[in-house]
Amino acid sequence: MSVVDSMPRSIRKNAVVLGLFAAITVAIVALIQQGTASRIEQAREQAQLQALSEILPAGSYDNNLLEHTLILDDPLLGNRAAEPAYLAFLAGEPAAIILQATAPDGYSGSIRLLIGITADGNLAGVRVLEHHETPGLGDKIETGKSDWIHSFTGKSLINTDSDRWEVRKNRGDFDQFAGATITPSAVVRAVHKALQFFDAHNEQLFASALSSPTPEELP
């Protein structure tokens, strides 16, 4: 006689009930996790679109930026790994690109940036994605703390000489913060390098988009 057969019927019944309860619980947890993951992904996409829309205003493009991307990896962008760049189109023509770049030399570590550049090489805008700078000092790179980050809009390699891409303390064109020079200097250098990357590769970045019947086919 097996051990199972020798168990009292009540114990076997309880074991079956517990087994069913465990299976149902696992299924419910899996469904909750799946639903939560979906909501988290939707929230993440909405946050991304919000950040991107702050750089490129409505009417300056007519496509879904999250569906038209290039994966880029270049030392000038400063990222630790390849990151997506977002291509903007208007009436089928390239309008702008939003690059992800990193300033590795912030006061408290790396500063992750979104940098929008129009097809003609002007900065459409810059926003901070992530940083660990000192509250009350370095965090003025955030739009909620100051309007300093807006000073990049309209700048380009043509209208701003190479040696002017520094804070004023270092004889550049950009303001520093009272008591904080390292943070804004790091951002200025990262934006300048992103413009240099775009200047070196702009034809390549947009050529495949112009020759492809659908932007989704971009490499």
ABEGO torsion letter per residue (X at the ends): XBAAAABBAAAAAAAAAAAAAAAAAAAAAAAAAAAAAAAAAAAAAAAAAAAAAAABBBGABABBAAABBBBBBBAAAGBABBBBBBBBBBGGBBABBBBBBBBAABAAEBBBBBBBBBAAGBBAEBBBABBABBBGBAAAABAAABAAAAAABGBBAAABBAAABBBAAAGBABBBBBGBAAAAAAAAAAAAAAAAAAAAAAAAAAAAAAABABAAABX
